[in-house]
Amino acid sequence: MEAIIFEQNFNNKFDCEYFTTFRFPDNKYINNKQLDCKLKTGKGLKIIRAEIVEIRVLTLDKINSYIAGIDAGMSVAEFITCIKRTYADRVRDFDTQIFYYILLKNLSISENSKS
C-alpha cells in the first residue's frame, strides 16, 4: 500500500479521527484512496490507515492562520518557512508552486471504535 511519511506528529494528527496534511502534488493523492500514514518515532514507525476525504489545491499565498494552525499548530510565517525548508530541493518558484491540502480520515480510529 502506498504511504505518506510524517516526520512529526503536528497537533497530534495520528490521534485524531480527521486530520490534514499539506503536501507536494503527487498522483497517489486521490479522493477516497486509502493510504498508510507512517510516523517516524524514537521507537520506529507508527502506522495508521487513512482515507483521503478531500483535496484542495493551494499556493502558499493562500495559507492563512486557520490552515497553519489546524495543520501544524504554527503561525502563517512559521508554516511557510517550514514548507519552504521541507520542499527546498523540489520547488523552483514558491510563488507559483501548487500544493495539496489534504483532509484524511483515520480509519484505524474508526475501526477501533467499532469494537
C-alpha positions, 0 to 999 in steps of 0.5 A: 500500500502506498504511504505518506511519511510524517516526520512529526506528529503536528497537533497530534494528527495520528490521534485524531479521527480527521486530520490534514496534511499539506503536501507536494502534488503527487498522483497517489493523492486521490479522493477516497484512496486509502493510504498508510500514514507512517510516523517516524518515532524514537521507537520506529514507525507508527502506522495508521490507515487513512482515507483521503476525504478531500483535496484542495489545491493551494499556493502558499499565498493562500495559507492563512492562520486557520490552515497553519494552525489546524495543520501544524499548530504554527503561525502563517510565517512559521508554516511557510518557512517550514514548507519552504525548508521541507520542499527546498530541493523540489520547488523552483518558484514558491510563488507559483508552486501548487500544493495539496491540502489534504483532509484524511480520515483515520480509519484505524480510529474508526475501526477501533471504535467499532469494537 
